Amino acid sequence: MIKHIVMWQIKDNTNFGSKEEVLNLAKEKIEGLRNKISEIVYLEVGINYNYENAYDLVLYSEFKKDEDLKAYAVHPEHLKVVDFMKEIVVSRASVDYEVK
């Protein structure tokens, strides 16, 4: 099982509304991928409520194997979300690891 975790710090000002609206829109777009990309085994998105931390949004997802994660990475629906995220993100961190 491959675990894929991504964290984003969101810009305070965007063309998509307040920061709260942008966080909810990003969450909705990312969560929508679970019904569009068959390689996703599990997907969860959380909005940080502890504002002392650096990141505002987190994705936790699972894939059966590395090839599935790679297919997800280049999937057209995922790339649409990536393009949106690039417009609203200050910084991003990610980690992928395997659980046997």
C-alpha positions as CSV (number, residue, x, y, z in Angstrom):
1,M,0.0,0.0,0.0
2,I,1.3,3.4,-1.0
3,K,0.4,6.4,1.2
4,H,0.5,9.9,-0.4
5,I,0.3,12.9,1.8
6,V,0.4,16.5,0.6
7,M,0.1,19.8,2.6
8,W,-0.5,23.2,1.2
9,Q,-0.2,26.8,2.5
10,I,-2.9,28.9,0.8
11,K,-2.5,32.5,-0.3
12,D,-4.4,35.0,1.9
13,N,-5.7,36.8,-1.3
14,T,-6.9,35.1,-4.5
15,N,-9.5,35.7,-7.2
16,F,-11.6,32.9,-5.8
17,G,-13.0,34.6,-2.7
18,S,-12.0,34.6,1.0
19,K,-9.4,32.3,2.3
20,E,-12.2,30.2,3.9
21,E,-14.0,30.0,0.6
22,V,-10.8,29.1,-1.3
23,L,-10.0,26.3,1.3
24,N,-13.5,24.8,0.9
25,L,-13.3,25.0,-2.9
26,A,-9.9,23.3,-2.9
27,K,-11.2,20.6,-0.6
28,E,-14.2,20.0,-2.8
29,K,-12.1,19.8,-6.0
30,I,-9.6,17.4,-4.4
31,E,-12.3,15.2,-2.9
32,G,-14.1,15.0,-6.3
33,L,-11.1,13.1,-7.6
34,R,-12.0,10.0,-5.7
35,N,-15.0,9.4,-8.0
36,K,-13.0,10.2,-11.1
37,I,-9.8,8.3,-10.7
38,S,-10.1,4.6,-10.2
39,E,-6.6,4.1,-8.8
40,I,-7.5,5.9,-5.6
41,V,-8.1,3.5,-2.8
42,Y,-8.8,6.1,-0.2
43,L,-8.8,9.9,-0.1
44,E,-9.3,12.3,2.7
45,V,-8.9,16.1,2.8
46,G,-8.7,18.2,5.9
47,I,-8.7,22.0,6.6
48,N,-6.4,23.0,9.4
49,Y,-8.2,24.6,12.4
50,N,-4.9,25.2,14.3
51,Y,-3.7,28.5,12.7
52,E,-0.3,28.3,14.5
53,N,0.8,25.6,12.0
54,A,2.2,26.6,8.6
55,Y,-0.1,24.5,6.4
56,D,-3.8,25.2,5.8
57,L,-4.9,22.1,3.9
58,V,-3.8,18.4,3.8
59,L,-4.5,15.5,1.5
60,Y,-4.1,11.9,2.8
61,S,-4.6,9.3,0.1
62,E,-3.8,5.6,-0.5
63,F,-2.9,3.6,-3.6
64,K,-2.4,-0.2,-4.0
65,K,0.9,0.2,-5.7
66,D,3.4,2.8,-7.0
67,E,2.2,2.4,-10.6
68,D,-1.3,3.5,-9.4
69,L,0.2,6.6,-7.8
70,K,2.0,7.4,-11.0
71,A,-1.2,7.0,-13.0
72,Y,-3.0,9.3,-10.6
73,A,-0.2,11.9,-11.0
74,V,-0.7,12.3,-14.7
75,H,-4.5,11.7,-14.8
76,P,-6.2,14.6,-16.7
77,E,-8.7,15.2,-13.8
78,H,-5.8,15.4,-11.3
79,L,-3.9,17.8,-13.6
80,K,-7.0,20.1,-13.6
81,V,-6.9,20.3,-9.8
82,V,-3.1,20.8,-9.9
83,D,-3.5,23.8,-12.2
84,F,-6.1,25.3,-9.8
85,M,-3.9,24.6,-6.7
86,K,-0.9,26.4,-8.4
87,E,-3.0,29.5,-8.5
88,I,-3.8,29.5,-4.8
89,V,-0.8,28.0,-3.1
90,V,2.1,29.7,-1.3
91,S,4.0,26.5,-0.5
92,R,3.5,22.8,-0.7
93,A,5.1,19.7,0.9
94,S,4.5,16.1,0.2
95,V,5.6,12.6,1.2
96,D,5.0,9.2,-0.3
97,Y,5.8,6.0,1.6
98,E,5.1,2.3,1.3
99,V,3.4,0.2,4.0
100,K,4.0,-3.5,3.6
